[in-house]
Structures are given as C-alpha cells and as structure tokens.
Amino acid sequence: MERGTVPRQAIDTCISAQMTAPFKGDYACGLYVKRVNGHLMIEHDGNNIGFNSDMAYYPKRGLPLSFWQILMALLPAR
C-alpha cells in the first residue's frame, strides 16, 4: 500500500456505516433502517405514475427482497 492511501474496504465500511445510521426517525440517507420481528432491515422504496417498488435487505441473513407493482388502473383505456 502506498503511503497516504486508505484501503478501499475501510472506506466502504465507513460509508456503509454512515448510510445506515438513522438520523431522522428510521430514515438514513435515502434508506430506511429498522427492525422487523427483531431482524435488522435496510429498505428503499420509490414510485412514479403507475409504478411502485420496494426493496429490502436483511444484512445478518444476506437476504435481499425486491417488490415491483404496475398499477394497471392508471393506464389509459384502449
């Protein structure tokens, strides 16, 4: 390692810790961090006209989940 450089793993760990530290309720830098049935869950959701999504990750279990929903009622009739 060159003098004055920081290993990438140390930076990733630091950034990851900052991104998952809630500062407004369970909100942390675009992510929601909370416990569900005693398990840590990191979540992000989003939506647009006619579309919803929700993604969750359980880090201790290494389990990612993703849900997508297309809202057909909002599509124009043909």
N, CA, C and O atoms as a CHARMM CRD file, in Angstrom:
* protein
*
  312
    1    1 MET  N      0.84200  -1.18100   0.00000 PROA 1      0.00000
    2    1 MET  CA     0.00000   0.00000   0.00000 PROA 1      0.00000
    3    1 MET  C      0.88500   1.24100   0.00000 PROA 1      0.00000
    4    1 MET  O      1.88500   1.30800   0.71600 PROA 1      0.00000
    5    2 GLU  N      0.50600   2.21200  -0.80600 PROA 2      0.00000
    6    2 GLU  CA     1.27700   3.44300  -0.87400 PROA 2      0.00000
    7    2 GLU  C      1.03700   4.28200   0.37100 PROA 2      0.00000
    8    2 GLU  O     -0.01100   4.19700   1.01100 PROA 2      0.00000
    9    3 ARG  N      2.00300   5.06900   0.68800 PROA 3      0.00000
   10    3 ARG  CA     1.88500   5.94100   1.84700 PROA 3      0.00000
   11    3 ARG  C      0.78200   6.97500   1.61000 PROA 3      0.00000
   12    3 ARG  O      0.72200   7.58600   0.54300 PROA 3      0.00000
   13    4 GLY  N     -0.09100   7.17100   2.60500 PROA 4      0.00000
   14    4 GLY  CA    -1.13900   8.17700   2.49600 PROA 4      0.00000
   15    4 GLY  C     -2.43100   7.66600   1.88800 PROA 4      0.00000
   16    4 GLY  O     -3.38400   8.43100   1.74100 PROA 4      0.00000
   17    5 THR  N     -2.48600   6.37900   1.52900 PROA 5      0.00000
   18    5 THR  CA    -3.72200   5.84500   0.97000 PROA 5      0.00000
   19    5 THR  C     -4.46900   5.04600   2.03600 PROA 5      0.00000
   20    5 THR  O     -3.87600   4.53700   2.98700 PROA 5      0.00000
   21    6 VAL  N     -5.76400   4.95200   1.85500 PROA 6      0.00000
   22    6 VAL  CA    -6.61800   4.21200   2.78700 PROA 6      0.00000
   23    6 VAL  C     -7.17200   3.01100   2.04100 PROA 6      0.00000
   24    6 VAL  O     -7.63900   3.15300   0.91100 PROA 6      0.00000
   25    7 PRO  N     -7.13100   1.82800   2.64900 PROA 7      0.00000
   26    7 PRO  CA    -7.68900   0.65800   1.95800 PROA 7      0.00000
   27    7 PRO  C     -9.16300   0.85900   1.62400 PROA 7      0.00000
   28    7 PRO  O     -9.92300   1.40500   2.42400 PROA 7      0.00000
   29    8 ARG  N     -9.55700   0.41400   0.43600 PROA 8      0.00000
   30    8 ARG  CA   -10.94300   0.58500  -0.01500 PROA 8      0.00000
   31    8 ARG  C    -11.94000  -0.02300   0.96900 PROA 8      0.00000
   32    8 ARG  O    -13.00200   0.55400   1.20200 PROA 8      0.00000
   33    9 GLN  N    -11.61800  -1.16600   1.54300 PROA 9      0.00000
   34    9 GLN  CA   -12.52200  -1.83100   2.48400 PROA 9      0.00000
   35    9 GLN  C    -12.82300  -0.91900   3.67500 PROA 9      0.00000
   36    9 GLN  O    -13.95500  -0.89000   4.15600 PROA 9      0.00000
   37   10 ALA  N    -11.83900  -0.18700   4.14800 PROA 10     0.00000
   38   10 ALA  CA   -12.05500   0.72400   5.27000 PROA 10     0.00000
   39   10 ALA  C    -13.00600   1.84400   4.87400 PROA 10     0.00000
   40   10 ALA  O    -13.86200   2.23800   5.66600 PROA 10     0.00000
   41   11 ILE  N    -12.86600   2.35900   3.65800 PROA 11     0.00000
   42   11 ILE  CA   -13.75800   3.41700   3.17600 PROA 11     0.00000
   43   11 ILE  C    -15.17300   2.87400   3.01200 PROA 11     0.00000
   44   11 ILE  O    -16.13700   3.50400   3.44700 PROA 11     0.00000
   45   12 ASP  N    -15.30000   1.69300   2.37700 PROA 12     0.00000
   46   12 ASP  CA   -16.61300   1.09400   2.18900 PROA 12     0.00000
   47   12 ASP  C    -17.31900   0.85400   3.51600 PROA 12     0.00000
   48   12 ASP  O    -18.52000   1.09800   3.62900 PROA 12     0.00000
   49   13 THR  N    -16.59300   0.38000   4.51900 PROA 13     0.00000
   50   13 THR  CA   -17.17200   0.13000   5.83600 PROA 13     0.00000
   51   13 THR  C    -17.63800   1.43300   6.46500 PROA 13     0.00000
   52   13 THR  O    -18.72100   1.49200   7.04900 PROA 13     0.00000
   53   14 CYS  N    -16.82900   2.47500   6.34900 PROA 14     0.00000
   54   14 CYS  CA   -17.17600   3.78500   6.91100 PROA 14     0.00000
   55   14 CYS  C    -18.41000   4.36800   6.22500 PROA 14     0.00000
   56   14 CYS  O    -19.32800   4.83400   6.89900 PROA 14     0.00000
   57   15 ILE  N    -18.43900   4.34600   4.90100 PROA 15     0.00000
   58   15 ILE  CA   -19.56900   4.88100   4.14700 PROA 15     0.00000
   59   15 ILE  C    -20.82600   4.07400   4.44000 PROA 15     0.00000
   60   15 ILE  O    -21.90100   4.64000   4.63500 PROA 15     0.00000
   61   16 SER  N    -20.69300   2.76700   4.47000 PROA 16     0.00000
   62   16 SER  CA   -21.82700   1.90300   4.76400 PROA 16     0.00000
   63   16 SER  C    -22.39900   2.20900   6.14800 PROA 16     0.00000
   64   16 SER  O    -23.61700   2.27000   6.31800 PROA 16     0.00000
   65   17 ALA  N    -21.53600   2.40000   7.12100 PROA 17     0.00000
   66   17 ALA  CA   -21.98800   2.71600   8.48200 PROA 17     0.00000
   67   17 ALA  C    -22.71000   4.06200   8.51300 PROA 17     0.00000
   68   17 ALA  O    -23.72400   4.19600   9.19900 PROA 17     0.00000
   69   18 GLN  N    -22.21100   5.05200   7.79000 PROA 18     0.00000
   70   18 GLN  CA   -22.85500   6.36500   7.75900 PROA 18     0.00000
   71   18 GLN  C    -24.19600   6.30600   7.03600 PROA 18     0.00000
   72   18 GLN  O    -25.15800   6.93600   7.47400 PROA 18     0.00000
   73   19 MET  N    -24.27400   5.55800   5.93100 PROA 19     0.00000
   74   19 MET  CA   -25.51400   5.48600   5.15800 PROA 19     0.00000
   75   19 MET  C    -26.61800   4.74800   5.89100 PROA 19     0.00000
   76   19 MET  O    -27.79700   4.97600   5.62100 PROA 19     0.00000
   77   20 THR  N    -26.26000   3.87400   6.80800 PROA 20     0.00000
   78   20 THR  CA   -27.27100   3.08500   7.51400 PROA 20     0.00000
   79   20 THR  C    -27.47700   3.54300   8.95500 PROA 20     0.00000
   80   20 THR  O    -28.06300   2.81200   9.75300 PROA 20     0.00000
   81   21 ALA  N    -27.00900   4.73100   9.29600 PROA 21     0.00000
   82   21 ALA  CA   -27.21600   5.28400  10.63600 PROA 21     0.00000
   83   21 ALA  C    -28.38900   6.26700  10.58100 PROA 21     0.00000
   84   21 ALA  O    -28.23100   7.38100  10.08200 PROA 21     0.00000
   85   22 PRO  N    -29.56200   5.87100  11.08500 PROA 22     0.00000
   86   22 PRO  CA   -30.73000   6.75900  11.03600 PROA 22     0.00000
   87   22 PRO  C    -30.47400   8.06800  11.77500 PROA 22     0.00000
   88   22 PRO  O    -29.87800   8.07900  12.85200 PROA 22     0.00000
   89   23 PHE  N    -30.93200   9.17100  11.18200 PROA 23     0.00000
   90   23 PHE  CA   -30.79100  10.46900  11.83100 PROA 23     0.00000
   91   23 PHE  C    -32.12700  11.19500  11.94900 PROA 23     0.00000
   92   23 PHE  O    -32.20800  12.22600  12.61700 PROA 23     0.00000
   93   24 LYS  N    -33.17000  10.67800  11.31300 PROA 24     0.00000
   94   24 LYS  CA   -34.49500  11.28100  11.37200 PROA 24     0.00000
   95   24 LYS  C    -35.51300  10.14500  11.46700 PROA 24     0.00000
   96   24 LYS  O    -35.98500   9.64400  10.44700 PROA 24     0.00000
   97   25 GLY  N    -35.84600   9.74300  12.68200 PROA 25     0.00000
   98   25 GLY  CA   -36.69300   8.56800  12.85900 PROA 25     0.00000
   99   25 GLY  C    -35.93000   7.33700  12.40600 PROA 25     0.00000
  100   25 GLY  O    -34.86200   7.03500  12.93800 PROA 25     0.00000
  101   26 ASP  N    -36.47200   6.62400  11.42700 PROA 26     0.00000
  102   26 ASP  CA   -35.75900   5.45500  10.88300 PROA 26     0.00000
  103   26 ASP  C    -35.15100   5.75600   9.50700 PROA 26     0.00000
  104   26 ASP  O    -34.76300   4.83700   8.78600 PROA 26     0.00000
  105   27 TYR  N    -35.06800   7.05900   9.14100 PROA 27     0.00000
  106   27 TYR  CA   -34.54100   7.48400   7.84300 PROA 27     0.00000
  107   27 TYR  C    -33.03500   7.72000   7.92400 PROA 27     0.00000
  108   27 TYR  O    -32.54400   8.37400   8.84400 PROA 27     0.00000
  109   28 ALA  N    -32.30500   7.16900   6.93300 PROA 28     0.00000
  110   28 ALA  CA   -30.84700   7.30700   6.90500 PROA 28     0.00000
  111   28 ALA  C    -30.37100   7.45200   5.46300 PROA 28     0.00000
  112   28 ALA  O    -30.24700   6.44700   4.76300 PROA 28     0.00000
  113   29 CYS  N    -30.10200   8.66000   5.00300 PROA 29     0.00000
  114   29 CYS  CA   -29.51000   8.90700   3.68600 PROA 29     0.00000
  115   29 CYS  C    -30.20100   8.16200   2.54200 PROA 29     0.00000
  116   29 CYS  O    -29.53700   7.47900   1.76200 PROA 29     0.00000
  117   30 GLY  N    -31.50900   8.28500   2.43600 PROA 30     0.00000
  118   30 GLY  CA   -32.24800   7.64500   1.35600 PROA 30     0.00000
  119   30 GLY  C    -32.68800   6.22600   1.66200 PROA 30     0.00000
  120   30 GLY  O    -33.39100   5.60800   0.86300 PROA 30     0.00000
  121   31 LEU  N    -32.28700   5.71200   2.79200 PROA 31     0.00000
  122   31 LEU  CA   -32.64400   4.36200   3.20200 PROA 31     0.00000
  123   31 LEU  C    -33.45500   4.42500   4.49200 PROA 31     0.00000
  124   31 LEU  O    -33.30800   5.35700   5.28300 PROA 31     0.00000
  125   32 TYR  N    -34.29700   3.44300   4.69300 PROA 32     0.00000
  126   32 TYR  CA   -34.99300   3.28900   5.97000 PROA 32     0.00000
  127   32 TYR  C    -34.35100   2.10500   6.67700 PROA 32     0.00000
  128   32 TYR  O    -34.22100   1.02300   6.10400 PROA 32     0.00000
  129   33 VAL  N    -33.95300   2.31600   7.92200 PROA 33     0.00000
  130   33 VAL  CA   -33.28400   1.28300   8.70200 PROA 33     0.00000
  131   33 VAL  C    -34.14100   1.01900   9.93200 PROA 33     0.00000
  132   33 VAL  O    -34.35700   1.90800  10.75600 PROA 33     0.00000
  133   34 LYS  N    -34.62900  -0.21700  10.04700 PROA 34     0.00000
  134   34 LYS  CA   -35.49800  -0.55000  11.17600 PROA 34     0.00000
  135   34 LYS  C    -35.40300  -2.02700  11.48600 PROA 34     0.00000
  136   34 LYS  O    -34.79100  -2.79400  10.74300 PROA 34     0.00000
  137   35 ARG  N    -36.00600  -2.41300  12.57700 PROA 35     0.00000
  138   35 ARG  CA   -36.06100  -3.82000  12.97000 PROA 35     0.00000
  139   35 ARG  C    -37.45600  -4.35600  12.70000 PROA 35     0.00000
  140   35 ARG  O    -38.45600  -3.73400  13.05900 PROA 35     0.00000
  141   36 VAL  N    -37.50900  -5.51900  12.06100 PROA 36     0.00000
  142   36 VAL  CA   -38.76100  -6.19800  11.76100 PROA 36     0.00000
  143   36 VAL  C    -38.67900  -7.57900  12.41300 PROA 36     0.00000
  144   36 VAL  O    -37.83400  -8.39800  12.05100 PROA 36     0.00000
  145   37 ASN  N    -39.55300  -7.82300  13.36200 PROA 37     0.00000
  146   37 ASN  CA   -39.52300  -9.09200  14.11500 PROA 37     0.00000
  147   37 ASN  C    -38.12700  -9.38700  14.66600 PROA 37     0.00000
  148   37 ASN  O    -37.68200 -10.53500  14.67300 PROA 37     0.00000
  149   38 GLY  N    -37.44300  -8.33300  15.12700 PROA 38     0.00000
  150   38 GLY  CA   -36.12500  -8.48400  15.72500 PROA 38     0.00000
  151   38 GLY  C    -34.97100  -8.53200  14.73200 PROA 38     0.00000
  152   38 GLY  O    -33.81600  -8.60900  15.15200 PROA 38     0.00000
  153   39 HSD  N    -35.24500  -8.48800  13.42500 PROA 39     0.00000
  154   39 HSD  CA   -34.20100  -8.55500  12.39600 PROA 39     0.00000
  155   39 HSD  C    -33.96200  -7.17700  11.79200 PROA 39     0.00000
  156   39 HSD  O    -34.91200  -6.47200  11.45300 PROA 39     0.00000
  157   40 LEU  N    -32.69300  -6.79100  11.65700 PROA 40     0.00000
  158   40 LEU  CA   -32.34600  -5.52400  11.02800 PROA 40     0.00000
  159   40 LEU  C    -32.74100  -5.56100   9.55500 PROA 40     0.00000
  160   40 LEU  O    -32.40700  -6.50600   8.84100 PROA 40     0.00000
  161   41 MET  N    -33.46000  -4.51700   9.10000 PROA 41     0.00000
  162   41 MET  CA   -33.86500  -4.41600   7.70300 PROA 41     0.00000
  163   41 MET  C    -33.47000  -3.04200   7.17200 PROA 41     0.00000
  164   41 MET  O    -33.73200  -2.02000   7.80700 PROA 41     0.00000
  165   42 ILE  N    -32.84000  -3.02900   6.00700 PROA 42     0.00000
  166   42 ILE  CA   -32.49900  -1.78900   5.31200 PROA 42     0.00000
  167   42 ILE  C    -33.37900  -1.75300   4.08000 PROA 42     0.00000
  168   42 ILE  O    -33.39300  -2.69800   3.29100 PROA 42     0.00000
  169   43 GLU  N    -34.12400  -0.65100   3.91000 PROA 43     0.00000
  170   43 GLU  CA   -35.16500  -0.61100   2.87700 PROA 43     0.00000
  171   43 GLU  C    -35.09500   0.68500   2.07400 PROA 43     0.00000
  172   43 GLU  O    -34.68700   1.73100   2.57800 PROA 43     0.00000
  173   44 HSD  N    -35.50100   0.58500   0.82300 PROA 44     0.00000
  174   44 HSD  CA   -35.63900   1.76600  -0.04300 PROA 44     0.00000
  175   44 HSD  C    -36.86700   1.54600  -0.91400 PROA 44     0.00000
  176   44 HSD  O    -37.06100   0.46500  -1.46900 PROA 44     0.00000
  177   45 ASP  N    -37.68100   2.56700  -1.02800 PROA 45     0.00000
  178   45 ASP  CA   -38.86200   2.44500  -1.88100 PROA 45     0.00000
  179   45 ASP  C    -38.93000   3.62000  -2.83700 PROA 45     0.00000
  180   45 ASP  O    -38.23100   4.62000  -2.67500 PROA 45     0.00000
  181   46 GLY  N    -39.78100   3.48000  -3.83100 PROA 46     0.00000
  182   46 GLY  CA   -39.94200   4.54800  -4.80200 PROA 46     0.00000
  183   46 GLY  C    -41.21300   4.35200  -5.59600 PROA 46     0.00000
  184   46 GLY  O    -41.80000   3.27100  -5.59700 PROA 46     0.00000
  185   47 ASN  N    -41.63100   5.40600  -6.27100 PROA 47     0.00000
  186   47 ASN  CA   -42.81600   5.29800  -7.11300 PROA 47     0.00000
  187   47 ASN  C    -42.80700   6.38700  -8.16200 PROA 47     0.00000
  188   47 ASN  O    -42.09100   7.38300  -8.06000 PROA 47     0.00000
  189   48 ASN  N    -43.61900   6.16700  -9.16100 PROA 48     0.00000
  190   48 ASN  CA   -43.83700   7.10800 -10.23700 PROA 48     0.00000
  191   48 ASN  C    -45.25800   6.83900 -10.72200 PROA 48     0.00000
  192   48 ASN  O    -45.90200   5.91900 -10.21800 PROA 48     0.00000
  193   49 ILE  N    -45.74900   7.57900 -11.64600 PROA 49     0.00000
  194   49 ILE  CA   -47.10900   7.37500 -12.12900 PROA 49     0.00000
  195   49 ILE  C    -47.25200   5.94000 -12.64300 PROA 49     0.00000
  196   49 ILE  O    -46.57800   5.53700 -13.59100 PROA 49     0.00000
  197   50 GLY  N    -48.13200   5.18500 -12.00700 PROA 50     0.00000
  198   50 GLY  CA   -48.41900   3.82400 -12.43100 PROA 50     0.00000
  199   50 GLY  C    -47.41500   2.76600 -12.01000 PROA 50     0.00000
  200   50 GLY  O    -47.46200   1.64600 -12.51800 PROA 50     0.00000
  201   51 PHE  N    -46.50800   3.08900 -11.09600 PROA 51     0.00000
  202   51 PHE  CA   -45.44100   2.15200 -10.75100 PROA 51     0.00000
  203   51 PHE  C    -45.02800   2.34900  -9.29700 PROA 51     0.00000
  204   51 PHE  O    -44.86200   3.48400  -8.85000 PROA 51     0.00000
  205   52 ASN  N    -44.86300   1.25900  -8.55600 PROA 52     0.00000
  206   52 ASN  CA   -44.34300   1.27200  -7.18100 PROA 52     0.00000
  207   52 ASN  C    -43.24200   0.23200  -7.06200 PROA 52     0.00000
  208   52 ASN  O    -43.27800  -0.79700  -7.73600 PROA 52     0.00000
  209   53 SER  N    -42.27000   0.49700  -6.21100 PROA 53     0.00000
  210   53 SER  CA   -41.24700  -0.50700  -5.93700 PROA 53     0.00000
  211   53 SER  C    -40.83800  -0.42000  -4.47300 PROA 53     0.00000
  212   53 SER  O    -40.94800   0.63400  -3.84700 PROA 53     0.00000
  213   54 ASP  N    -40.37200  -1.52100  -3.94600 PROA 54     0.00000
  214   54 ASP  CA   -39.88800  -1.57600  -2.56800 PROA 54     0.00000
  215   54 ASP  C    -38.78200  -2.62200  -2.53500 PROA 54     0.00000
  216   54 ASP  O    -38.98500  -3.76400  -2.94900 PROA 54     0.00000
  217   55 MET  N    -37.62500  -2.23100  -2.04500 PROA 55     0.00000
  218   55 MET  CA   -36.50100  -3.13600  -1.94900 PROA 55     0.00000
  219   55 MET  C    -36.04000  -3.18500  -0.50400 PROA 55     0.00000
  220   55 MET  O    -35.90900  -2.14200   0.13700 PROA 55     0.00000
  221   56 ALA  N    -35.79500  -4.36800   0.01600 PROA 56     0.00000
  222   56 ALA  CA   -35.36000  -4.53600   1.39900 PROA 56     0.00000
  223   56 ALA  C    -34.18200  -5.50400   1.44900 PROA 56     0.00000
  224   56 ALA  O    -34.06000  -6.41400   0.63000 PROA 56     0.00000
  225   57 TYR  N    -33.31900  -5.27800   2.43700 PROA 57     0.00000
  226   57 TYR  CA   -32.16900  -6.15000   2.62800 PROA 57     0.00000
  227   57 TYR  C    -32.03200  -6.45300   4.11400 PROA 57     0.00000
  228   57 TYR  O    -32.06400  -5.55100   4.95000 PROA 57     0.00000
  229   58 TYR  N    -31.88000  -7.72500   4.42700 PROA 58     0.00000
  230   58 TYR  CA   -31.63700  -8.17800   5.78600 PROA 58     0.00000
  231   58 TYR  C    -30.16300  -8.58600   5.86900 PROA 58     0.00000
  232   58 TYR  O    -29.82500  -9.71400   5.51300 PROA 58     0.00000
  233   59 PRO  N    -29.27000  -7.68300   6.33600 PROA 59     0.00000
  234   59 PRO  CA   -27.82800  -7.93600   6.26600 PROA 59     0.00000
  235   59 PRO  C    -27.34700  -9.14900   7.05900 PROA 59     0.00000
  236   59 PRO  O    -26.44400  -9.84700   6.59800 PROA 59     0.00000
  237   60 LYS  N    -27.90400  -9.42000   8.21000 PROA 60     0.00000
  238   60 LYS  CA   -27.43500 -10.56000   9.01100 PROA 60     0.00000
  239   60 LYS  C    -27.74000 -11.88300   8.31800 PROA 60     0.00000
  240   60 LYS  O    -27.01600 -12.86200   8.50200 PROA 60     0.00000
  241   61 ARG  N    -28.80000 -11.91700   7.52900 PROA 61     0.00000
  242   61 ARG  CA   -29.18200 -13.13900   6.82000 PROA 61     0.00000
  243   61 ARG  C    -28.68000 -13.14200   5.36800 PROA 61     0.00000
  244   61 ARG  O    -28.71600 -14.17700   4.70200 PROA 61     0.00000
  245   62 GLY  N    -28.21200 -11.98100   4.87900 PROA 62     0.00000
  246   62 GLY  CA   -27.77800 -11.88600   3.48500 PROA 62     0.00000
  247   62 GLY  C    -28.94300 -12.06700   2.52300 PROA 62     0.00000
  248   62 GLY  O    -28.77900 -12.61600   1.43300 PROA 62     0.00000
  249   63 LEU  N    -30.12700 -11.60200   2.93500 PROA 63     0.00000
  250   63 LEU  CA   -31.35300 -11.83100   2.17200 PROA 63     0.00000
  251   63 LEU  C    -31.85200 -10.53300   1.53200 PROA 63     0.00000
  252   63 LEU  O    -32.33300  -9.65200   2.24400 PROA 63     0.00000
  253   64 PRO  N    -31.74800 -10.39300   0.20200 PROA 64     0.00000
  254   64 PRO  CA   -32.33400  -9.23300  -0.48200 PROA 64     0.00000
  255   64 PRO  C    -33.74100  -9.57300  -0.98400 PROA 64     0.00000
  256   64 PRO  O    -33.98400 -10.68700  -1.44700 PROA 64     0.00000
  257   65 LEU  N    -34.65300  -8.62200  -0.89400 PROA 65     0.00000
  258   65 LEU  CA   -36.01100  -8.77600  -1.41200 PROA 65     0.00000
  259   65 LEU  C    -36.34700  -7.57500  -2.27400 PROA 65     0.00000
  260   65 LEU  O    -35.93500  -6.45400  -1.97400 PROA 65     0.00000
  261   66 SER  N    -37.09500  -7.80500  -3.34800 PROA 66     0.00000
  262   66 SER  CA   -37.49200  -6.72000  -4.22700 PROA 66     0.00000
  263   66 SER  C    -38.92900  -6.93900  -4.67100 PROA 66     0.00000
  264   66 SER  O    -39.29600  -8.03900  -5.08300 PROA 66     0.00000
  265   67 PHE  N    -39.73900  -5.89400  -4.58600 PROA 67     0.00000
  266   67 PHE  CA   -41.13200  -5.95900  -4.99500 PROA 67     0.00000
  267   67 PHE  C    -41.41500  -4.85700  -5.99500 PROA 67     0.00000
  268   67 PHE  O    -41.02300  -3.70800  -5.79300 PROA 67     0.00000
  269   68 TRP  N    -42.09700  -5.20900  -7.07700 PROA 68     0.00000
  270   68 TRP  CA   -42.45100  -4.25600  -8.12200 PROA 68     0.00000
  271   68 TRP  C    -43.94500  -4.35100  -8.35600 PROA 68     0.00000
  272   68 TRP  O    -44.51700  -5.44100  -8.31800 PROA 68     0.00000
  273   69 GLN  N    -44.56800  -3.23500  -8.59500 PROA 69     0.00000
  274   69 GLN  CA   -46.00600  -3.23900  -8.84400 PROA 69     0.00000
  275   69 GLN  C    -46.31700  -2.24800  -9.96100 PROA 69     0.00000
  276   69 GLN  O    -45.91900  -1.08400  -9.90400 PROA 69     0.00000
  277   70 ILE  N    -47.02500  -2.72100 -10.96600 PROA 70     0.00000
  278   70 ILE  CA   -47.50800  -1.85100 -12.03900 PROA 70     0.00000
  279   70 ILE  C    -48.98900  -1.63600 -11.79400 PROA 70     0.00000
  280   70 ILE  O    -49.75600  -2.59300 -11.69400 PROA 70     0.00000
  281   71 LEU  N    -49.38300  -0.39600 -11.70100 PROA 71     0.00000
  282   71 LEU  CA   -50.76500  -0.06900 -11.37600 PROA 71     0.00000
  283   71 LEU  C    -51.56100   0.08300 -12.68100 PROA 71     0.00000
  284   71 LEU  O    -51.55300   1.14500 -13.30400 PROA 71     0.00000
  285   72 MET  N    -52.23100  -0.97000 -13.07400 PROA 72     0.00000
  286   72 MET  CA   -52.93700  -1.00400 -14.34500 PROA 72     0.00000
  287   72 MET  C    -54.10900  -0.02100 -14.39600 PROA 72     0.00000
  288   72 MET  O    -54.46800   0.45300 -15.47400 PROA 72     0.00000
  289   73 ALA  N    -54.70100   0.28600 -13.25700 PROA 73     0.00000
  290   73 ALA  CA   -55.84800   1.18200 -13.23800 PROA 73     0.00000
  291   73 ALA  C    -55.51100   2.56900 -13.75800 PROA 73     0.00000
  292   73 ALA  O    -56.39600   3.29600 -14.21000 PROA 73     0.00000
  293   74 LEU  N    -54.23300   2.94100 -13.69700 PROA 74     0.00000
  294   74 LEU  CA   -53.83300   4.27200 -14.13700 PROA 74     0.00000
  295   74 LEU  C    -53.47700   4.34200 -15.60900 PROA 74     0.00000
  296   74 LEU  O    -53.24400   5.42800 -16.14000 PROA 74     0.00000
  297   75 LEU  N    -53.43000   3.17900 -16.28600 PROA 75     0.00000
  298   75 LEU  CA   -53.10400   3.18700 -17.71100 PROA 75     0.00000
  299   75 LEU  C    -54.34100   3.58300 -18.51800 PROA 75     0.00000
  300   75 LEU  O    -55.45500   3.19000 -18.17400 PROA 75     0.00000
  301   76 PRO  N    -54.15300   4.35400 -19.58000 PROA 76     0.00000
  302   76 PRO  CA   -55.31500   4.77500 -20.39500 PROA 76     0.00000
  303   76 PRO  C    -55.98500   3.57200 -21.05000 PROA 76     0.00000
  304   76 PRO  O    -55.32700   2.60100 -21.42400 PROA 76     0.00000
  305   77 ALA  N    -57.30700   3.65700 -21.17900 PROA 77     0.00000
  306   77 ALA  CA   -58.07500   2.58900 -21.83100 PROA 77     0.00000
  307   77 ALA  C    -57.79600   2.60100 -23.32700 PROA 77     0.00000
  308   77 ALA  O    -57.54000   3.65600 -23.90700 PROA 77     0.00000
  309   78 ARG  N    -57.84600   1.41400 -23.95800 PROA 78     0.00000
  310   78 ARG  CA   -57.60900   1.33100 -25.41500 PROA 78     0.00000
  311   78 ARG  C    -58.88000   1.11900 -26.14000 PROA 78     0.00000
  312   78 ARG  O    -58.88200   1.02400 -27.36700 PROA 78     0.00000
